[in-house]
Amino acid sequence: MQNLQTYSSYKPVFLDMDGGIDDLISLTVLLTLKKIRLTGVSVTNGNCFSDNAVESILRILGMLKNNETEVAVSNATAVNEFPLVWRENTKRVNQIELLKQHKADYSKLNPEEASDFTAKKILSEEGPTTVILTGPATNLVNTIEKYPEVKGKIDKIYWMAGAFLANGNVIAPDHDESAEWNIFWDPFAARKLFSSKINITLFPLDACCQVPVDNYVLYCLKEQAKQPLFEFVLKMIELTYHEHSKYYLWDLLPTMCLAFPDIAHISNTSVDVELRGTSVGNIFKTSKGFPIFYASMVDDEKFYDYLFQQLRQF
């Protein structure tokens, strides 16, 4: 496997994730993209157990021969924790045979708290950084609050979060199920991020539900499973696929759209976040809200074509 992360002139991208199965798939594909340089990875103890997620990330970096990218762990805590059964799935990732062949290089685990690490990585770049956010907003908000100058060095944030037309995916006591988990985990941080005036493109459930893992996708992955990344993504999906009535490539969508913008139609609106009541964590459109962009329609055929193209890179 060759290293594609070599040229300092490549576009700097920082990944802020919470270690779920689809976060790790997103990381894997991100590392195959040309002219993109992954400057760092922060891990929030959200839809994972951070120790397991860090080990998986370090093994994936080793598998794809990335010897440069460091990882740091956030001390952020949840307002509303992810379901335990979802978090337990990440414990099994490191048992995938392909990953077991690659040792986790813990010299790449930076001892700094993730908000300090995030700021250092973004501020050290000569030009602006794009942030791909596939977990809660808390680490990034903590970074901005501690280091306000970071805002001037972020050109845009691609965030998988929220739901508009679709129902949410939160099932919790006294909740109407309208919210999406990345926002529900810390709705206060989400609102602060929306109010930051940084250029945010949201990838809500409405868009993510247009890229399902269906029989066609599973067939394509199985047919080409002799190629390492096809096998790896297939094994990752199989860890959790049968536990969901429907499974989607949620966190992969912003990564793919960063490299292939023709995948999605991007619209604009203004939003706010419910901070209490039975709809807490729900985002809604309002003229009095904070301006954002969001993916409204996705060309699923292009999405899968580009995805399989990238998985053939190794």
C-alpha positions in Angstrom: 0.0 0.0 0.0 1.4 3.4 -1.0 1.3 6.5 1.1 -0.9 9.2 -0.5 -0.3 11.7 2.3 3.1 13.1 1.3 3.0 16.5 -0.1 2.8 19.5 2.2 1.0 21.5 -0.5 -2.1 19.2 -0.2 -5.2 20.7 1.3 -5.1 20.5 5.1 -8.0 18.6 6.6 -8.7 17.9 10.3 -11.0 15.1 11.4 -13.0 15.5 14.6 -14.8 12.2 15.2 -16.3 10.1 17.9 -15.0 6.7 16.9 -18.1 4.8 15.6 -18.0 2.3 12.8 -19.0 4.8 10.1 -16.5 7.3 11.5 -13.7 4.8 11.0 -14.9 4.0 7.5 -14.9 7.8 6.8 -11.3 8.0 8.1 -10.3 5.0 5.9 -11.6 6.6 2.7 -10.3 10.1 3.7 -6.8 8.6 3.7 -7.2 7.5 0.1 -8.1 10.9 -1.2 -5.6 12.7 -3.4 -4.5 16.3 -2.7 -5.8 16.1 0.8 -3.5 16.0 3.9 -4.9 14.8 7.2 -3.3 17.0 9.8 -4.8 15.4 12.9 -7.6 13.3 14.4 -9.5 14.2 17.6 -11.6 11.6 19.3 -14.7 12.3 21.5 -15.9 9.5 23.8 -19.3 9.6 22.1 -20.4 6.6 19.9 -17.4 4.6 21.1 -15.1 3.8 24.0 -12.2 6.1 23.2 -9.5 3.6 24.1 -10.9 1.2 21.5 -11.4 3.9 19.0 -7.8 5.2 19.4 -6.4 1.7 18.8 -8.6 1.3 15.7 -7.5 4.7 14.3 -3.8 3.9 14.9 -4.2 0.6 13.2 -6.0 2.1 10.2 -3.2 4.7 9.9 -0.7 1.9 9.9 -2.6 -0.1 7.4 -2.7 2.8 5.0 1.0 3.6 5.7 0.3 7.1 7.2 3.2 7.8 9.4 2.5 11.5 10.0 -1.0 11.9 11.5 -1.4 12.2 15.3 -4.4 11.5 17.4 -5.7 13.1 20.6 -8.6 12.3 23.0 -11.1 14.9 24.2 -12.2 15.2 27.8 -15.7 16.3 26.7 -18.6 14.7 28.5 -22.1 14.0 27.3 -25.2 15.8 28.1 -27.0 12.7 26.7 -24.9 9.6 26.1 -25.1 7.4 23.1 -26.8 4.0 23.6 -24.4 1.5 25.2 -25.2 -1.2 22.6 -23.9 1.2 19.8 -20.8 2.0 21.7 -20.0 -1.6 22.4 -19.7 -2.3 18.6 -16.4 -0.4 18.5 -14.8 -3.0 20.8 -15.0 -5.5 18.0 -13.3 -3.5 15.3 -9.7 -4.4 16.4 -10.6 -8.1 16.0 -11.0 -7.7 12.2 -8.2 -9.9 10.7 -6.9 -7.2 8.3 -6.5 -4.7 11.2 -4.9 -7.3 13.5 -2.0 -7.5 11.0 -1.1 -3.9 11.8 0.2 -2.8 15.2 -1.1 0.4 16.7 1.7 2.9 16.9 1.0 4.7 20.2 3.8 7.2 19.6 1.2 8.9 17.4 -1.2 9.3 20.4 -0.6 12.9 21.4 -0.8 13.4 25.2 -2.5 16.8 24.9 -6.2 17.2 25.5 -7.9 17.3 22.2 -9.0 20.9 22.2 -5.4 22.0 22.7 -4.3 19.6 20.1 -6.9 20.7 17.6 -6.0 24.3 18.0 -2.3 23.6 17.6 -2.9 21.6 14.4 -5.1 24.2 12.8 -3.1 27.3 13.9 0.2 25.7 12.7 -1.0 25.5 9.1 0.0 28.3 6.8 -3.4 28.3 5.1 -6.9 27.5 6.3 -8.0 24.1 7.3 -11.2 22.2 6.5 -12.7 20.4 9.5 -14.7 17.2 8.9 -16.9 16.7 12.0 -18.5 13.3 12.3 -19.4 13.4 16.0 -20.7 15.9 18.6 -19.6 19.6 18.3 -18.2 19.7 21.9 -14.4 19.4 21.2 -14.5 21.9 18.4 -16.5 24.4 20.5 -14.1 23.9 23.4 -11.2 24.6 21.0 -12.8 27.8 19.7 -13.7 29.1 23.2 -10.1 28.5 24.4 -8.4 29.7 21.2 -10.8 32.2 19.4 -8.1 32.8 16.8 -8.9 29.3 15.4 -12.1 30.6 13.8 -10.0 32.7 11.3 -8.0 29.6 10.3 -11.0 27.3 9.5 -12.4 27.8 6.0 -15.3 25.5 6.4 -16.8 22.7 8.6 -18.5 19.7 7.0 -20.7 18.2 9.8 -22.7 15.1 9.8 -25.5 16.1 12.1 -29.2 17.0 12.5 -32.4 16.1 10.7 -35.0 18.3 8.9 -37.6 16.3 6.9 -36.5 12.9 8.2 -37.3 11.7 11.7 -34.3 11.8 14.0 -32.5 8.7 15.3 -32.8 9.5 19.1 -34.8 7.0 21.1 -34.7 8.3 24.7 -37.2 8.6 27.6 -39.5 11.6 27.3 -38.2 12.4 23.8 -40.3 12.7 20.6 -37.5 11.1 18.5 -37.1 14.3 16.3 -33.4 14.8 17.1 -30.2 13.3 15.7 -27.6 11.9 18.1 -24.6 14.1 17.3 -26.6 17.1 18.3 -28.5 15.5 21.1 -25.3 14.4 22.7 -24.6 18.1 23.5 -27.2 20.4 22.1 -25.7 23.4 23.8 -22.3 22.9 22.0 -24.2 22.5 18.7 -25.9 25.8 19.1 -22.6 27.5 20.0 -21.1 26.1 16.8 -23.9 27.3 14.7 -23.5 30.7 16.2 -19.8 30.8 15.6 -20.1 32.4 12.1 -17.8 29.8 10.6 -18.9 28.4 7.2 -20.8 25.2 8.1 -22.2 22.7 5.7 -24.5 20.3 7.4 -25.1 16.7 6.3 -28.4 15.9 8.0 -30.1 12.5 8.2 -32.3 13.6 5.2 -29.2 13.5 3.0 -27.5 10.5 4.7 -30.6 8.4 4.2 -30.0 8.7 0.5 -26.8 6.5 0.7 -28.0 3.3 2.3 -26.1 0.1 2.7 -28.5 -2.1 0.6 -28.1 -5.4 -1.2 -26.4 -3.7 -4.1 -23.7 -2.2 -1.9 -23.1 -5.4 -0.1 -22.9 -7.3 -3.3 -20.3 -4.9 -4.8 -18.2 -5.1 -1.6 -18.4 -8.9 -1.5 -17.6 -9.2 -5.2 -14.3 -7.3 -4.8 -13.5 -8.4 -1.3 -10.1 -9.8 -2.5 -9.0 -6.2 -2.6 -8.0 -5.1 1.0 -10.2 -2.0 1.4 -13.3 -3.6 0.0 -12.8 -6.5 2.5 -12.1 -4.1 5.4 -15.2 -1.9 4.8 -17.3 -5.0 4.3 -16.1 -6.5 7.6 -16.7 -3.1 9.4 -20.3 -2.9 8.1 -21.0 -6.5 9.1 -20.1 -5.7 12.7 -23.2 -3.6 13.0 -25.4 -4.0 9.9 -27.8 -6.6 11.3 -28.4 -4.5 14.5 -30.2 -1.8 12.4 -33.4 -2.1 10.5 -31.7 0.2 8.0 -28.0 1.1 7.8 -26.5 4.1 6.1 -23.1 5.5 5.3 -23.7 8.6 7.5 -20.2 9.8 8.4 -18.8 8.9 5.0 -21.0 11.4 3.2 -19.2 14.6 4.2 -15.8 13.1 3.4 -17.0 12.0 -0.1 -18.5 15.4 -0.7 -15.3 17.1 0.2 -13.5 15.3 -2.6 -16.4 15.0 -5.0 -18.7 18.0 -4.6 -20.9 17.0 -7.5 -22.3 14.2 -5.3 -24.6 16.5 -3.5 -26.8 19.6 -4.1 -26.1 22.1 -1.4 -28.8 24.5 -0.2 -28.7 27.3 2.4 -31.0 28.2 5.3 -31.0 29.4 8.9 -31.3 27.1 11.8 -31.6 26.9 15.6 -31.6 24.1 18.1 -34.2 23.1 20.7 -32.5 23.2 24.1 -35.2 21.8 26.3 -38.5 19.9 26.2 -39.4 16.7 24.4 -37.7 17.9 21.2 -34.3 18.8 22.8 -31.5 18.5 20.3 -33.8 18.9 17.3 -32.7 21.5 14.7 -35.2 23.5 12.9 -35.3 26.1 10.1 -36.1 29.7 11.1 -35.4 33.1 9.7 -34.2 34.2 13.1 -31.6 31.4 13.3 -28.0 31.0 12.3 -27.1 30.8 8.5 -25.7 27.4 7.3 -25.4 25.4 4.1 -26.7 21.8 4.0 -26.8 18.9 1.7 -30.4 18.5 0.4 -30.1 16.0 -2.4 -27.5 13.3 -3.0 -26.7 11.5 -6.3 -26.4 8.0 -4.9 -25.1 6.5 -8.1 -22.1 8.9 -8.2 -21.6 8.4 -4.5 -21.1 4.7 -4.8 -19.1 4.9 -8.0 -16.7 7.3 -6.4 -16.5 5.2 -3.2 -15.6 2.0 -5.1 -13.1 4.0 -7.1 -11.4 5.1 -3.9 -11.4 1.6 -2.3 -9.5 0.4 -5.4 -6.6 2.8 -4.6 -4.9 0.1 -2.5 
